[in-house]
Amino acid sequence: MSTLKSSERRMKMILMLQDPKRKMNVDDFAEMFGVSRRTIFRDFNALSELQVPVTHDHYSGYGIMPGYKVPPLMFTTRELATIMVGLNFVKSQVDKQLVEDARGVELKIKNVLPEKLKVFMTSLENRTIVDPFLHFGGEKREGGNWYQISSGISQTKRIEFSYRGESDEKEEIRKIDPYLLVFYQDHWNVIGYSHERDAIRNFMLDRMKNIQIMEENFSPDKNLNIEALIFNSGEAGHLIEVLVDSSADRAFRANLPTKIFKEERVSTKKIKVSFFFNNPSYMNSWLLQFGDKVKILSPDSLIGMRKELLNKMISEL
């Protein structure tokens, strides 16, 4: 049985009817919404009373007369709540420009909503907190020109920039075919084909300077695997191994900002976990929240960073 209100169901029907690629009949709608054929016929009658120009063809099914436009912001309260969760998640991030853009989107939506929905949106604005630690304590900073790079991706244009990697002594000019933008908890990365390395590489945006979108087009591989791009790119990061207490395992897995590629249960209460991450300084601070429930096993450089951080904290007591 459908849990949708009739108004919500009819709104979804209008949006679906506007898609010329979808050929749907009464039975299709009834099955999709979990209602009877009779209910769907009543819905079509209601749409006709609202002067929605529904058309029907024996071969192509139901549709809407070409040229008919639905007001773009006819949200249900549930849809609006979902949008607010998404916007508040973006506003909790450390990228200052991303936060400002999210606030701009929120303001534009609010300005065109009916009064009832506007009140609903305002009531949720400061009462839906997605990540309290980032929301209240995260320092906002410039996160790199992700918008410019997204333009290169959408236009399938190569980009060129100056870059200095973590182990590089000086900046080098790089040219890539940009495939994917990835936002980790504290920074943006772009993954693409590097012409200098003749391989897929991963670049942090806050290390990129003088970004230029070139006139050269590239043809993206339609068979690219997004998951493989993220976790198997040539500079996916440092191999990190930790020992996780079973009492912290659930929280560790739910919030780890990368993918676990290997795990081994070493006792009834301890699990050895291996993963890659390209920002050891951030990972050092992130792991600290688990106290003695997560022990760093390798690399030695991260263990050294942990000791240095703990000594600094102790000296400031």
C-alpha positions as CSV (number, residue, x, y, z in Angstrom):
1,M,0.0,0.0,0.0
2,S,1.3,3.5,-0.9
3,T,2.3,5.8,1.9
4,L,2.3,8.9,-0.4
5,K,-0.4,11.5,-0.1
6,S,-2.5,11.9,-3.2
7,S,-1.0,15.4,-3.9
8,E,2.6,14.0,-3.7
9,R,1.7,11.1,-6.0
10,R,0.2,13.4,-8.6
11,M,3.2,15.7,-8.5
12,K,5.5,12.8,-9.1
13,M,3.1,11.7,-12.0
14,I,3.4,15.1,-13.6
15,L,7.2,15.0,-13.5
16,M,7.3,11.5,-14.9
17,L,4.8,12.3,-17.7
18,Q,7.1,15.1,-18.8
19,D,9.9,12.6,-19.6
20,P,9.4,11.7,-23.3
21,K,11.7,8.6,-22.9
22,R,9.3,7.0,-20.4
23,K,6.4,5.1,-21.9
24,M,3.9,4.4,-19.1
25,N,0.3,3.2,-18.9
26,V,-2.2,3.0,-16.1
27,D,-0.9,-0.4,-14.9
28,D,2.7,0.9,-14.7
29,F,1.6,3.8,-12.5
30,A,-0.5,1.6,-10.3
31,E,2.4,-0.8,-9.7
32,M,4.9,1.9,-9.1
33,F,2.8,3.7,-6.5
34,G,1.2,0.6,-5.0
35,V,-2.4,1.7,-5.7
36,S,-5.3,0.5,-7.8
37,R,-5.9,1.3,-11.4
38,R,-9.1,3.1,-10.2
39,T,-6.9,5.4,-8.0
40,I,-4.7,6.2,-11.0
41,F,-7.7,7.1,-13.1
42,R,-8.9,9.4,-10.3
43,D,-5.5,11.0,-10.3
44,F,-5.7,11.7,-14.1
45,N,-9.2,13.3,-13.6
46,A,-7.7,15.5,-10.8
47,L,-4.9,16.6,-13.1
48,S,-7.4,17.4,-15.9
49,E,-9.3,19.6,-13.4
50,L,-6.0,21.4,-12.7
51,Q,-5.7,22.0,-16.4
52,V,-2.7,19.8,-16.8
53,P,-2.8,18.8,-20.5
54,V,-2.4,15.0,-20.2
55,T,-2.2,13.2,-23.5
56,H,-2.7,9.5,-24.3
57,D,-1.6,7.3,-27.2
58,H,-2.3,3.6,-27.6
59,Y,1.3,2.9,-28.5
60,S,3.3,5.4,-26.4
61,G,1.1,5.5,-23.3
62,Y,0.4,8.7,-21.2
63,G,2.3,11.9,-21.6
64,I,2.0,15.7,-21.3
65,M,1.4,18.1,-24.2
66,P,4.8,19.5,-25.4
67,G,5.5,23.0,-24.1
68,Y,3.8,22.5,-20.7
69,K,6.1,23.5,-17.8
70,V,5.6,22.7,-14.2
71,P,6.7,25.3,-11.7
72,P,10.2,24.1,-10.7
73,L,9.9,24.4,-6.9
74,M,6.8,22.4,-6.0
75,F,8.4,20.6,-3.1
76,T,6.8,18.4,-0.5
77,T,7.8,19.0,3.1
78,R,9.8,15.7,3.1
79,E,11.6,16.7,-0.1
80,L,12.4,20.1,1.4
81,A,13.7,18.5,4.6
82,T,16.0,16.3,2.5
83,I,17.3,19.4,0.7
84,M,18.0,21.1,4.1
85,V,19.9,18.1,5.3
86,G,22.1,18.2,2.1
87,L,22.6,22.0,2.4
88,N,23.5,21.8,6.1
89,F,26.0,19.0,5.3
90,V,27.7,21.3,2.7
91,K,27.6,24.3,5.2
92,S,29.4,22.2,7.8
93,Q,32.4,21.6,5.5
94,V,35.8,23.4,5.8
95,D,35.8,24.8,2.3
96,K,34.8,28.5,2.8
97,Q,33.6,29.0,-0.8
98,L,31.5,25.9,-0.8
99,V,29.8,27.0,2.4
100,E,29.0,30.5,0.9
101,D,27.6,28.8,-2.2
102,A,25.4,26.6,-0.1
103,R,24.0,29.6,1.7
104,G,23.3,31.3,-1.6
105,V,21.4,28.3,-2.9
106,E,19.4,28.2,0.4
107,L,18.5,31.8,0.1
108,K,17.3,31.5,-3.5
109,I,15.1,28.5,-2.7
110,K,13.6,30.2,0.3
111,N,12.8,33.4,-1.7
112,V,10.6,31.5,-4.2
113,L,8.8,29.2,-1.9
114,P,5.2,29.5,-0.8
115,E,4.9,31.1,2.7
116,K,4.0,27.8,4.4
117,L,7.0,26.0,3.0
118,K,9.2,29.0,3.7
119,V,8.3,28.9,7.4
120,F,9.0,25.1,7.4
121,M,12.4,25.6,5.8
122,T,13.3,28.4,8.3
123,S,12.3,26.2,11.2
124,L,14.8,23.5,10.1
125,E,17.6,25.9,9.2
126,N,19.3,25.9,12.6
127,R,17.8,22.7,14.0
128,T,19.2,20.2,11.5
129,I,22.9,19.6,12.4
130,V,24.7,17.1,10.2
131,D,28.2,17.1,11.7
132,P,28.4,19.1,15.0
133,F,32.2,18.9,15.2
134,L,32.7,20.5,11.8
135,H,29.6,22.8,12.2
136,F,30.8,24.4,15.4
137,G,34.5,23.8,15.5
138,G,35.8,23.4,11.9
139,E,38.0,26.3,10.6
140,K,36.8,27.5,7.3
141,R,39.5,28.0,4.6
142,E,40.0,28.2,0.9
143,G,39.7,24.7,-0.6
144,G,40.9,25.3,-4.2
145,N,39.1,26.2,-7.4
146,W,36.8,23.2,-7.6
147,Y,34.3,25.1,-9.7
148,Q,36.8,25.9,-12.5
149,I,37.9,22.3,-12.6
150,S,34.2,21.1,-12.7
151,S,33.8,23.3,-15.8
152,G,36.7,21.4,-17.4
153,I,35.1,18.1,-16.5
154,S,31.7,19.0,-17.9
155,Q,33.2,20.4,-21.1
156,T,35.7,17.5,-21.5
157,K,38.5,20.0,-21.7
158,R,42.1,19.3,-20.6
159,I,43.4,21.5,-17.8
160,E,46.9,22.7,-17.1
161,F,48.3,23.9,-13.7
162,S,51.4,24.3,-11.5
163,Y,51.7,21.6,-8.8
164,R,53.9,20.8,-6.0
165,G,53.4,17.3,-4.5
166,E,54.1,16.4,-0.9
167,S,57.6,15.1,-1.8
168,D,58.4,17.5,-4.6
169,E,61.2,20.0,-4.2
170,K,59.7,22.5,-6.7
171,E,56.5,23.2,-8.6
172,E,56.0,21.4,-11.9
173,I,53.6,22.1,-14.8
174,R,51.0,19.3,-15.1
175,K,48.4,18.7,-17.8
176,I,45.6,16.3,-17.2
177,D,42.3,15.0,-18.6
178,P,40.1,15.7,-15.5
179,Y,37.7,12.7,-14.8
180,L,36.5,13.2,-11.3
181,L,36.2,15.7,-8.4
182,V,36.3,14.1,-4.9
183,F,35.7,16.0,-1.6
184,Y,37.2,14.4,1.4
185,Q,36.5,15.7,4.9
186,D,39.1,18.4,4.7
187,H,40.0,18.9,1.1
188,W,39.2,18.5,-2.6
189,N,41.0,16.2,-5.0
190,V,40.8,15.9,-8.8
191,I,41.5,12.5,-10.4
192,G,42.5,12.3,-14.0
193,Y,44.9,11.1,-16.7
194,S,48.3,12.7,-16.3
195,H,50.1,13.3,-19.6
196,E,53.4,13.7,-17.9
197,R,53.1,10.4,-16.0
198,D,51.0,8.5,-18.7
199,A,48.8,7.2,-15.9
200,I,45.8,8.1,-13.7
201,R,46.9,10.4,-10.9
202,N,45.3,12.2,-7.9
203,F,45.9,15.9,-7.2
204,M,45.0,18.0,-4.2
205,L,43.3,21.2,-5.2
206,D,45.0,23.4,-2.5
207,R,48.3,22.5,-4.1
208,M,47.3,23.5,-7.6
209,K,48.1,27.0,-8.9
210,N,47.5,28.9,-12.1
211,I,44.8,26.5,-13.3
212,Q,43.8,27.0,-17.0
213,I,41.1,25.3,-19.0
214,M,42.7,24.5,-22.4
215,E,41.0,24.4,-25.8
216,E,42.0,20.7,-26.2
217,N,39.2,18.3,-25.8
218,F,39.5,14.7,-24.5
219,S,37.3,11.7,-24.9
220,P,36.5,10.1,-21.5
221,D,36.4,6.4,-21.3
222,K,32.8,5.3,-20.9
223,N,33.8,2.2,-19.1
224,L,35.7,4.1,-16.3
225,N,35.0,2.6,-12.9
226,I,34.4,5.5,-10.4
227,E,35.2,3.4,-7.4
228,A,38.4,2.2,-9.0
229,L,39.4,5.8,-9.9
230,I,39.0,6.9,-6.3
231,F,40.7,4.0,-4.5
232,N,43.3,2.8,-7.1
233,S,44.6,6.1,-8.6
234,G,48.4,6.4,-8.7
235,E,48.6,8.8,-5.8
236,A,45.8,7.4,-3.7
237,G,48.0,8.0,-0.6
238,H,50.0,6.4,2.1
239,L,49.4,2.8,3.3
240,I,48.2,3.0,6.8
241,E,47.6,0.0,9.2
242,V,45.8,0.3,12.5
243,L,44.6,-2.0,15.2
244,V,41.0,-1.3,16.1
245,D,39.3,-2.4,19.3
246,S,35.9,-4.1,18.6
247,S,34.1,-1.6,20.8
248,A,35.1,1.2,18.4
249,D,34.8,-0.8,15.2
250,R,31.4,0.4,14.2
251,A,32.1,4.1,14.6
252,F,35.5,3.7,13.0
253,R,34.0,2.1,9.8
254,A,31.1,4.5,9.6
255,N,33.3,7.6,9.6
256,L,36.6,6.5,8.1
257,P,37.1,9.0,5.2
258,T,38.5,6.4,2.8
259,K,37.9,2.7,1.9
260,I,39.2,-0.3,3.9
261,F,41.0,-2.6,1.4
262,K,42.2,-5.2,3.9
263,E,41.2,-6.4,7.4
264,E,42.3,-9.2,9.6
265,R,40.9,-10.3,13.0
266,V,43.9,-10.9,15.2
267,S,41.9,-11.7,18.4
268,T,38.3,-11.7,19.7
269,K,38.6,-8.0,20.5
270,K,41.1,-6.6,18.0
271,I,40.9,-6.1,14.2
272,K,43.9,-5.1,12.0
273,V,42.7,-2.7,9.3
274,S,44.6,-1.4,6.3
275,F,43.7,1.5,4.0
276,F,45.3,4.3,1.9
277,F,45.0,8.0,2.7
278,N,46.8,10.9,1.1
279,N,46.9,13.3,4.1
280,P,48.7,11.7,7.1
281,S,48.5,14.9,9.1
282,Y,44.7,14.9,8.9
283,M,44.5,11.2,9.6
284,N,46.6,11.6,12.7
285,S,44.2,14.1,14.1
286,W,41.2,12.1,13.0
287,L,42.3,8.9,14.7
288,L,42.9,10.7,18.0
289,Q,39.1,10.8,18.6
290,F,39.3,7.0,19.3
291,G,41.8,7.4,22.1
292,D,43.4,4.0,23.0
293,K,40.8,2.1,21.0
294,V,42.7,2.5,17.8
295,K,46.5,1.9,17.7
296,I,48.6,3.0,14.7
297,L,50.8,0.1,13.5
298,S,52.3,1.8,10.4
299,P,53.8,3.8,8.8
300,D,56.6,4.9,11.1
301,S,56.1,8.5,10.0
302,L,52.5,8.5,11.2
303,I,53.5,6.9,14.5
304,G,56.1,9.7,14.9
305,M,53.4,12.3,14.1
306,R,51.2,10.8,16.8
307,K,54.0,10.9,19.4
308,E,54.7,14.5,18.5
309,L,51.1,15.5,18.7
310,L,50.6,13.8,22.1
311,N,53.8,15.4,23.5
312,K,52.6,18.8,22.4
313,M,49.2,18.3,24.0
314,I,50.9,17.1,27.3
315,S,53.3,20.1,27.3
316,E,50.4,22.5,27.1
317,L,48.5,21.0,30.0
